[in-house]
Amino acid sequence: MKYLDCHNHTAEWSDGRQSIEQVIEKAKLEGVRVGLSDHAGLGDYLNSNDRLLAYADFLTQYPVARGLEMDLGRSFVVQPQTREKFDYMIGSVHGMEVDGVRLSFTQLISWTRGDLPTYNPLLQIKSLDVFFKAHLALLEKEYAAQKFDILGHPTMLPPLALGKPEDIFPEWWEDQFLAILIKNGVALEISNRWKTPYDRLMQKGVAAGVKFSVGSDGHDTAKTCVLDYPKEMMKKFGVGPERLFDITRSIEAA
């Protein structure tokens, strides 16, 4: 099976460090099909329907699946005539408002790179209970506003820095989280970059009947279209191709 890597970024349209031609060549090398999903949202370059239309027109020149990654919490409504130009829309949380204060996940990203080893998200979050409830409320609000196909890097959230996910992420959050995805028909991304979801959430997702997608979240050619973690998790938890989000329009790997 040639997997469809739905989650990749380019230098032309967002924060990638690679051209679309380099993404396509890497997909051929890795033997996968590829989708492009540059960042969209009020804080990004793709911050209007006009700019999304320009992006979609650009992508039509290439044999790729056409997607976008909307910043949940800073989203805007994609008009129907714009949405029909795209094959899918990823929604991802890159920051949140909790008790009226905007929390950026920039420090978390630095921590994952080893640049901020003493990062303690509790200094910002204060209450894990409040944080997780705010996260669920954000998803409910976004999914009520428009249709999303995939939730990107689902547990790339500050509590990830506090220890083993199974010890930090509460089971009540997991259960409500999966119920929201199923109710709204949103696939859970298995992210190679962020090594998410973790085992217990993955196991619960499989049992609950959630759909999955696979994504490298590639920003540079070294990591683009590398799907080792998604493949490992699919094998470990018995996820077959019928459970994966997929579309036909994407490059066929050589």
C-alpha positions as CSV (number, residue, x, y, z in Angstrom):
1,M,0.0,0.0,0.0
2,K,1.2,3.5,-0.9
3,Y,0.3,5.6,2.1
4,L,-1.0,9.2,1.6
5,D,1.1,11.6,3.7
6,C,-1.5,14.4,4.2
7,H,0.7,16.8,6.2
8,N,3.6,18.7,4.5
9,H,4.7,22.3,4.3
10,T,6.5,24.3,1.6
11,A,8.8,27.4,1.7
12,E,6.6,29.0,-1.0
13,W,3.5,29.2,1.2
14,S,4.3,28.8,4.9
15,D,7.1,27.8,7.2
16,G,8.5,24.9,5.3
17,R,12.2,24.8,4.2
18,Q,11.6,23.0,0.9
19,S,10.1,23.6,-2.4
20,I,7.1,21.7,-3.7
21,E,9.3,20.0,-6.2
22,Q,11.5,18.7,-3.3
23,V,8.5,17.4,-1.5
24,I,7.4,15.4,-4.6
25,E,10.9,14.0,-5.1
26,K,11.1,12.9,-1.5
27,A,7.7,11.2,-1.8
28,K,9.0,9.2,-4.7
29,L,12.1,8.3,-2.7
30,E,10.0,7.1,0.3
31,G,7.4,5.3,-1.8
32,V,4.4,7.3,-0.6
33,R,1.8,9.6,-2.1
34,V,1.8,13.2,-0.9
35,G,-0.5,16.0,0.1
36,L,0.4,19.6,0.7
37,S,-1.2,21.4,3.7
38,D,0.4,24.7,4.3
39,H,-0.6,26.8,7.3
40,A,-3.8,28.8,7.3
41,G,-5.3,31.0,9.9
42,L,-5.5,34.6,11.0
43,G,-1.9,34.6,12.1
44,D,-0.5,33.0,8.9
45,Y,0.1,34.1,5.3
46,L,-2.9,32.1,4.1
47,N,-5.3,34.2,6.1
48,S,-8.2,34.9,3.7
49,N,-10.3,33.1,1.1
50,D,-8.5,35.0,-1.7
51,R,-5.1,33.7,-0.6
52,L,-6.5,30.2,-0.2
53,L,-7.7,30.4,-3.8
54,A,-4.3,31.4,-5.0
55,Y,-2.7,28.6,-3.0
56,A,-5.2,26.1,-4.5
57,D,-4.5,27.3,-8.0
58,F,-0.8,26.9,-7.4
59,L,-1.2,23.3,-6.2
60,T,-3.2,22.4,-9.3
61,Q,0.0,22.5,-11.3
62,Y,1.3,19.5,-9.4
63,P,0.3,15.9,-8.9
64,V,-0.4,16.3,-5.2
65,A,-3.4,16.1,-2.9
66,R,-4.6,19.6,-2.1
67,G,-5.0,20.3,1.6
68,L,-4.5,23.1,4.2
69,E,-3.7,23.2,7.9
70,M,-6.0,25.6,9.7
71,D,-4.8,27.0,13.1
72,L,-7.7,26.1,15.4
73,G,-8.5,29.1,17.7
74,R,-7.3,31.5,15.0
75,S,-9.4,30.1,12.2
76,F,-11.6,31.8,9.6
77,V,-14.5,30.3,7.7
78,V,-13.5,28.9,4.4
79,Q,-16.2,29.7,1.8
80,P,-17.8,26.8,-0.1
81,Q,-16.4,27.9,-3.4
82,T,-13.0,28.0,-1.9
83,R,-13.3,24.7,0.0
84,E,-14.3,22.8,-3.1
85,K,-10.8,23.5,-4.5
86,F,-9.3,21.5,-1.6
87,D,-9.4,17.7,-0.9
88,Y,-9.2,18.1,2.8
89,M,-8.7,20.5,5.7
90,I,-6.5,19.7,8.7
91,G,-7.2,21.6,11.9
92,S,-4.4,21.8,14.4
93,V,-4.0,23.5,17.8
94,H,-0.8,25.6,18.0
95,G,-1.9,27.7,20.9
96,M,-4.9,28.2,23.1
97,E,-6.8,30.8,25.1
98,V,-7.3,29.7,28.7
99,D,-9.1,31.9,31.2
100,G,-8.7,34.8,28.8
101,V,-5.0,34.4,28.3
102,R,-3.4,33.3,25.0
103,L,-1.0,30.4,25.5
104,S,1.5,29.9,22.7
105,F,3.0,26.5,22.2
106,T,6.3,27.9,21.1
107,Q,8.1,26.9,24.3
108,L,6.8,23.3,23.9
109,I,8.2,23.2,20.4
110,S,11.6,24.4,21.8
111,W,11.4,21.8,24.5
112,T,10.8,19.0,22.0
113,R,14.0,20.1,20.2
114,G,16.0,19.9,23.4
115,D,16.5,23.7,23.5
116,L,14.4,24.3,26.7
117,P,15.1,21.3,29.0
118,T,13.7,23.1,32.1
119,Y,10.4,24.0,30.5
120,N,7.5,23.7,32.9
121,P,4.1,24.3,31.3
122,L,2.4,24.5,34.7
123,L,3.8,28.0,35.1
124,Q,1.5,29.0,32.2
125,I,-1.3,26.5,32.5
126,K,-1.9,26.7,36.3
127,S,-4.6,24.0,36.2
128,L,-4.5,20.9,34.1
129,D,-8.2,20.4,34.6
130,V,-9.0,23.8,33.3
131,F,-6.6,23.4,30.4
132,F,-8.0,20.1,29.2
133,K,-11.6,21.4,29.4
134,A,-10.6,24.5,27.4
135,H,-9.0,22.2,24.8
136,L,-12.2,20.2,24.4
137,A,-14.3,23.4,24.2
138,L,-12.1,24.7,21.5
139,L,-12.6,21.6,19.4
140,E,-16.3,21.7,19.9
141,K,-16.4,25.4,18.8
142,E,-14.3,24.9,15.7
143,Y,-16.2,21.8,14.6
144,A,-19.5,23.6,15.0
145,A,-18.3,26.4,12.7
146,Q,-17.1,24.3,9.7
147,K,-16.1,20.9,8.6
148,F,-12.6,19.6,9.3
149,D,-11.3,16.3,8.0
150,I,-8.3,15.7,10.2
151,L,-7.0,16.8,13.6
152,G,-3.3,17.4,13.3
153,H,-0.7,16.3,15.9
154,P,-3.5,15.7,18.4
155,T,-1.5,15.6,21.7
156,M,1.1,18.2,20.8
157,L,-0.1,20.1,23.9
158,P,2.0,21.6,26.7
159,P,1.2,18.9,29.3
160,L,3.2,16.6,27.0
161,A,6.3,18.1,28.7
162,L,5.3,16.9,32.2
163,G,6.1,13.2,31.8
164,K,4.7,10.0,30.4
165,P,1.4,10.9,28.5
166,E,-0.5,8.1,30.1
167,D,0.2,9.6,33.5
168,I,-0.6,13.2,32.5
169,F,-3.5,13.1,30.1
170,P,-6.6,12.2,32.0
171,E,-8.8,9.4,30.8
172,W,-12.0,11.5,31.0
173,W,-10.3,13.9,28.5
174,E,-9.4,11.0,26.2
175,D,-12.9,9.6,26.2
176,Q,-14.6,13.0,25.5
177,F,-11.9,13.9,23.0
178,L,-12.5,10.7,20.9
179,A,-16.3,11.2,21.2
180,I,-16.0,14.7,19.7
181,L,-13.9,13.3,16.8
182,I,-16.3,10.5,16.0
183,K,-19.4,12.8,16.2
184,N,-17.8,15.2,13.7
185,G,-16.2,12.7,11.4
186,V,-12.7,13.9,12.0
187,A,-9.7,11.6,11.6
188,L,-7.0,11.4,14.2
189,E,-3.6,12.1,12.7
190,I,-0.8,9.7,13.6
191,S,2.1,12.2,13.4
192,N,5.7,11.1,12.7
193,R,7.1,14.4,13.8
194,W,5.4,14.6,17.2
195,K,5.1,10.8,17.9
196,T,1.4,11.2,18.7
197,P,-1.0,9.7,19.7
198,Y,0.5,7.8,22.5
199,D,-0.4,4.1,23.1
200,R,-3.4,4.4,25.4
201,L,-5.1,7.0,23.3
202,M,-4.3,5.1,20.1
203,Q,-5.8,1.9,21.6
204,K,-8.9,3.7,22.7
205,G,-9.3,5.3,19.3
206,V,-9.1,2.0,17.6
207,A,-11.7,0.5,19.9
208,A,-14.0,3.5,19.6
209,G,-14.0,3.3,15.8
210,V,-12.2,6.5,15.0
211,K,-10.6,7.1,11.6
212,F,-6.9,7.9,11.3
213,S,-4.6,9.7,8.9
214,V,-0.9,9.6,8.6
215,G,1.4,12.6,8.4
216,S,5.1,13.4,8.5
217,D,4.4,17.1,9.2
218,G,7.4,17.6,6.9
219,H,9.0,21.0,7.0
220,D,12.4,19.9,5.5
221,T,13.4,17.2,3.1
222,A,15.0,15.0,5.8
223,K,11.8,14.4,7.6
224,T,9.2,14.9,4.8
225,C,7.2,11.7,3.9
226,V,8.9,9.7,6.6
227,L,6.2,7.6,8.2
228,D,8.0,5.2,10.5
229,Y,6.0,6.1,13.6
230,P,2.6,5.9,11.9
231,K,3.4,2.5,10.4
232,E,4.7,1.2,13.7
233,M,1.5,2.3,15.5
234,M,-0.8,0.9,12.8
235,K,0.9,-2.4,13.0
236,K,0.9,-2.4,16.8
237,F,-2.8,-1.7,17.1
238,G,-4.1,-3.5,14.0
239,V,-5.1,-0.5,11.9
240,G,-5.8,-1.5,8.3
241,P,-5.9,0.8,5.3
242,E,-9.7,0.8,5.5
243,R,-9.4,2.9,8.7
244,L,-7.2,5.6,7.0
245,F,-8.3,8.9,5.5
246,D,-7.4,8.8,1.8
247,I,-8.2,10.4,-1.5
248,T,-7.3,9.5,-5.1
249,R,-5.6,12.7,-6.2
250,S,-2.0,12.5,-5.2
251,I,1.3,11.6,-6.7
252,E,2.0,7.9,-7.3
253,A,5.4,7.1,-6.0
254,A,7.7,5.5,-8.5
